[in-house]
Amino acid sequence: MSSVNSAWLVPPTVLVIGAFAAALIGRAITSALNDADAARRRFRKLEDGLIPLRVETRRVRGSVDRFESR
């Protein structure tokens, strides 16, 4: 009798545990994607902030190249 009960109870239990594990993995993937997107936005903001420095460095280098040394 107990083998019949376990035969009826085990498959739904396994499915519920599997669904719970899938939900946890899905939440972890979503969190990782959000973190990666935030890191990409921060990197892009930093990179955009450095563009004026690059332009200024080129200007200074150009003026130094034209500078006549004695």
N, C-alpha and C positions, 0 to 999 in steps of 0.2 A: 504494500500500500504506500509506503513512503517513497519508493522508487517512482510511482506514478505521480505523486505530488511534486517531487523534484523535477520530473520530466516536464511538468506544466509550468513550474515556477522559474526554472533556470533560464530558458530563452528570453522571456521578457526582462528578467533582471539583467542579463548580459546586454540586451538592447538599450536599456535605460542607462547602464554604466557607459556603454559606447557613445550614446548620445551626449551624455555629460562630458565625456572626454573630448568629443568633437567640438562641443561648445567652448570648452576651455582652450583648445588649440586654435579655434577661430578667433577668440578674443585676444590670444597672444599674438596671432598674425596681424590682426587689426592694429593692436598697440604698436607692434614693430613697424608697420607701414606708416603709422602716424609719426613715430619718432624719426624715421628716415626722411619723411617729408619735411618735418620741422628742421632737421639738420641741413637738408638741401636748401631750405629757405634762408637759414642763418648763413650758410656758406655763400649763397648768392648775394646776400646783403653785404657781407664782408668783402666779397670780390668787387661788387659795384662801388663800395667805399674806397677801394684801392685804385680805381681808374684815374682819378685826378692825380694821384701820386705818380702813376706811370707816365702820364702826359707831361707833368712837371719835370720828371727825370729826363725825359727825351729832350725837352726844351733846354735844360741846363747842359746836357751832354752836347747838344748841337751848338750852343754858344761857346762851350769850352773848345770844341773842335775848330771853331772859327777864330778863337783867340790867338793872336800872334805872340809867340814866345820869343824873347830876345836872346 
